[in-house]
């Protein structure tokens, strides 16, 4: 399942990524994107993403139009049994919203 944290600041996103890595999640399995409503969705950029294919950014930003007006989105694919622990970590790192699907 996918879980996404919406964070207002870059230092919070960096702390979350570091914490998730310490929890055993691989950085290449995370998608990090900046979403700002002052720009059109097509102009949203991937930030420090190690994944291939810039075309991946649009589905993530389109999906969160209603849930996240602006911020840094950190998305992670994780097993269902880990989601509550990940959600708690995201909130502790300063997530203003946690979106799970």
C-alpha positions as a LaTeX table, in Angstrom:
\begin{tabular}{lrrr}
\hline
Residue & $x$ (\AA) & $y$ (\AA) & $z$ (\AA) \\
\hline
Unk1 & 0.00 & 0.00 & 0.00 \\
Unk2 & 1.07 & 3.59 & $-0.60$ \\
Unk3 & 1.35 & 6.11 & 2.18 \\
Unk4 & 2.24 & 9.76 & 1.64 \\
Unk5 & 3.27 & 12.47 & 4.07 \\
Unk6 & 2.69 & 16.13 & 3.26 \\
Unk7 & 5.40 & 18.20 & 4.92 \\
Unk8 & 5.66 & 21.99 & 4.87 \\
Unk9 & 9.47 & 22.25 & 5.11 \\
Unk10 & 12.46 & 20.57 & 3.49 \\
Unk11 & 14.20 & 19.86 & 6.81 \\
Unk12 & 11.14 & 17.88 & 7.95 \\
Unk13 & 11.15 & 15.89 & 4.70 \\
Unk14 & 14.86 & 15.16 & 5.09 \\
Unk15 & 14.35 & 13.99 & 8.66 \\
Unk16 & 11.50 & 11.72 & 7.55 \\
Unk17 & 13.59 & 10.19 & 4.74 \\
Unk18 & 16.48 & 9.55 & 7.16 \\
Unk19 & 14.14 & 7.98 & 9.72 \\
Unk20 & 12.48 & 5.74 & 7.12 \\
Unk21 & 15.93 & 4.61 & 5.95 \\
Unk22 & 16.84 & 3.73 & 9.55 \\
Unk23 & 13.60 & 1.73 & 9.74 \\
Unk24 & 14.86 & $-0.39$ & 6.83 \\
Unk25 & 13.14 & 1.20 & 3.83 \\
Unk26 & 15.27 & 1.81 & 0.76 \\
Unk27 & 15.60 & 5.39 & $-0.48$ \\
Unk28 & 15.02 & 4.32 & $-4.07$ \\
Unk29 & 11.53 & 3.10 & $-3.08$ \\
Unk30 & 10.51 & 6.59 & $-1.99$ \\
Unk31 & 9.14 & 9.23 & $-4.31$ \\
Unk32 & 9.65 & 12.80 & $-3.20$ \\
Unk33 & 7.89 & 15.60 & $-5.02$ \\
Unk34 & 7.26 & 19.27 & $-4.38$ \\
Unk35 & 3.67 & 20.39 & $-4.82$ \\
Unk36 & 2.85 & 24.06 & $-4.89$ \\
Unk37 & $-0.50$ & 25.38 & $-6.07$ \\
Unk38 & 1.21 & 28.49 & $-7.44$ \\
Unk39 & 2.49 & 26.27 & $-10.25$ \\
Unk40 & 0.52 & 24.04 & $-12.57$ \\
Unk41 & 0.67 & 20.32 & $-11.82$ \\
Unk42 & 2.72 & 19.70 & $-14.97$ \\
Unk43 & 5.45 & 21.95 & $-13.55$ \\
Unk44 & 5.74 & 20.01 & $-10.30$ \\
Unk45 & 9.24 & 18.61 & $-9.99$ \\
Unk46 & 10.74 & 15.54 & $-8.39$ \\
Unk47 & 13.16 & 16.45 & $-5.60$ \\
Unk48 & 16.15 & 14.19 & $-4.93$ \\
Unk49 & 14.30 & 11.21 & $-6.39$ \\
Unk50 & 16.44 & 8.28 & $-7.37$ \\
Unk51 & 13.66 & 6.56 & $-9.31$ \\
Unk52 & 13.77 & 6.37 & $-13.07$ \\
Unk53 & 11.26 & 8.11 & $-15.29$ \\
Unk54 & 10.16 & 11.67 & $-14.73$ \\
Unk55 & 6.74 & 10.67 & $-16.11$ \\
Unk56 & 6.00 & 9.12 & $-12.70$ \\
Unk57 & 5.51 & 12.51 & $-11.10$ \\
Unk58 & 2.19 & 13.40 & $-12.71$ \\
Unk59 & 0.08 & 10.51 & $-11.31$ \\
Unk60 & 1.26 & 11.27 & $-7.76$ \\
Unk61 & 0.59 & 14.98 & $-7.93$ \\
Unk62 & $-2.75$ & 14.62 & $-9.76$ \\
Unk63 & $-4.00$ & 12.14 & $-7.19$ \\
Unk64 & $-3.36$ & 14.53 & $-4.30$ \\
Unk65 & $-4.95$ & 17.70 & $-5.70$ \\
Unk66 & $-7.66$ & 17.71 & $-3.02$ \\
Unk67 & $-5.59$ & 16.30 & $-0.15$ \\
Unk68 & $-2.47$ & 18.40 & $-0.47$ \\
Unk69 & $-2.53$ & 22.01 & $-1.61$ \\
Unk70 & 1.20 & 22.55 & $-1.17$ \\
Unk71 & 4.21 & 21.04 & 0.48 \\
Unk72 & 6.75 & 18.30 & 0.03 \\
Unk73 & 5.20 & 14.89 & $-0.61$ \\
Unk74 & 7.09 & 11.81 & 0.53 \\
Unk75 & 5.45 & 8.66 & $-0.84$ \\
Unk76 & 6.41 & 5.15 & 0.18 \\
Unk77 & 5.11 & 1.73 & $-0.82$ \\
Unk78 & 4.99 & $-0.41$ & 2.31 \\
Unk79 & 3.39 & $-3.59$ & 3.67 \\
Unk80 & 0.02 & $-3.08$ & 5.32 \\
Unk81 & 1.32 & $-4.30$ & 8.70 \\
Unk82 & 3.89 & $-1.45$ & 8.76 \\
Unk83 & 1.48 & 1.41 & 7.94 \\
Unk84 & 0.53 & 2.44 & 11.47 \\
Unk85 & 4.19 & 2.67 & 12.50 \\
Unk86 & 5.03 & 4.65 & 9.35 \\
Unk87 & 2.05 & 6.99 & 9.88 \\
Unk88 & 3.19 & 7.68 & 13.43 \\
Unk89 & 6.73 & 8.40 & 12.22 \\
Unk90 & 5.43 & 10.76 & 9.52 \\
Unk91 & 3.37 & 12.68 & 12.08 \\
Unk92 & 6.33 & 12.90 & 14.47 \\
Unk93 & 8.44 & 14.37 & 11.66 \\
Unk94 & 5.89 & 17.16 & 11.16 \\
Unk95 & 3.51 & 15.90 & 8.46 \\
Unk96 & 0.49 & 18.18 & 8.17 \\
Unk97 & $-1.40$ & 15.42 & 6.37 \\
Unk98 & $-0.87$ & 11.69 & 5.88 \\
Unk99 & $-2.62$ & 10.15 & 2.89 \\
Unk100 & $-3.05$ & 6.41 & 2.68 \\
Unk101 & $-4.40$ & 4.40 & $-0.25$ \\
\hline
\end{tabular}
